[in-house]
Amino acid sequence: GMQTHVYARPIQAKEILEDLKGQLDVPPETWLYSVHAANGVRVAIVDSREAAFQGAAAYGYQALSVH
């Protein structure tokens, strides 16, 4: 069936800065939220839990927190 959930988890920018090769201009210790599809693929990086949940809802998904 259709995937209806995405997962948001807090990460520090330093965990992903290398992956993003200059696309993200924030200090390494900045806390961000990584949003993942059910299959584990990262679909977004946002700056707050609220942004993760609002963004998911805008696309018809329900975000779940993962710690």
Secondary structure, 3 states (H helix, E strand, C coil): CCCCEEEEEEEEHHHCHHHHCCCCCCCCCCEEEEEEECCCCEEEEECCHHHHHHHHHHCCCEEEECC
